[in-house]
Amino acid sequence: SLFIAIGSACADVKDTQSMIMPVMLLLMIPLFALVNIIESPAGTIATVLGYAPFWTPLVMVTRLAIPPTVPLWQPIVGLAGMFLIEQRYTSSQIEAAAEIDAAILADDLPPEAYRDPGFAEFLKRERP
């Protein structure tokens, strides 16, 4: 979803390439720490990265594959964090879509007005 957001925000490939670099570095943080995670799966770095929902899948799988395995509650907490963030994201998307639907249904404008290039400006103005 991060790559989709970057693609929709950029006008050409050059802009896209400059915006993708920070996202790629963010995705690669667990790979930079992989040696530390393999050497000490119960260490501080592995534990902290394992609780960060963005990196939980990669770090927890690595930690679970190396003995001594992690306590059962740690992967459950990581999965719960990922689930809660996903639920919050989904509910915010539903709320945004419902707000747009309500604005369209409650408005007196004809449907042709929504195709007008000035429609974005119409949405930005303050309502009484």
N, C-alpha and C positions, 0 to 999 in steps of 0.2 A: 504494500500500500504506500510505502514511502516513495518508491520509484514511480508509481502512478501519479502521486501528488507532484513530484518534481517534473514529470513529463507534461502534466497539464499546466504547470506554472511557467514553463519555458516556451519561448517562441521558436528557437532554433537549436541545433545540435550543440553549438558552441556554449550556449547558456546552460544546456543540460549537463554537459561535461563538467563545467565548473561547479554546478550545484550537487552533483553526485559524489564528489570526493569526500565531503564531510560525512555523508551517509555511509559510504563504504568504510571509512575509518571507524565509525561507530559500530558497524557490523563486525569489524575485524578485531575489536578489543579482546574477545575471548580467544581468538587465535594467537594474539600476542602473548596471552597469559597461559596458553596451553601447556607449555613445559612446566610451569609452576603447578598447574592443576594436576598434571600427571604425576609429578614428584610428590605432591602432598594434597591428595583429594579432600582431606579434612582440614586443610589450612585456611587461613583467613581470606586469601584472594579467591580461592575456589568457592568458599561459602558465600562471600559477598556477591560475587558474580552469579552464583547459583540462585540468589534471591531476586536479582534484577530481572523482571519479566521479559525484557528485551533479549536477554542472553540465556535465560533458563533452559531452553531446549538443548542447546549445544553443551553447556557446562554440566547440567545434571546427567546427561547421557554419558559424558566422559567420566564424571565422578562415580556413577553407578557401575561402570565397567571395570574400575580399578579397585582391587581389594586393598585395604579394608573398606568395605562399602559404607556409604553414608547412612545415618539413621533414617528410618522410614518416614518420619515426620518432615524431614527437609524437602524431599521431592514433592510431598503433598502440599507444603506451604508454597513452594515455587509454582506448582500447577494452580493452586488457589489464587495466587496473585495474578497469574496470566488470565484465569477465568474472570476474575473481578474486573480487570482492565478491559477485557473483551466485552463484558456485559455493559460496562459504562460507555464504551465506544458505541456499541449498538444502540443503547438507549438514547444517546445524544444524537445519533443519526436519525432515529425515528422521530425524536422531538423536532429536529430541524425540518424534516420532511412534513411533519404535521403542521408546523408553523407556516411553511410555504403553501401547503394545501389550504389552510384556513384563510390565509391572506388572499389567495386566488378566488376561493369560493365566496368570501365576504365582500369582495371588491365589486364595484359597479362597472368596471371596465369590460369591454367586449374582449373575447379571446384574441382578436387581431392586434390589440394593443400590446400584448405580451411579446409579439414578434418585432415590435418597434425597437430600433437601436437605442432609443432613449429610455427604455424600460429599466435598465440598471440604475439610472439616475432617479427614476420614479421610486424605486424600492429604497434608495438611500435617504430620501427626504423624511423629515420628521412628520409624524402623523398627529393630528389633534386629539 
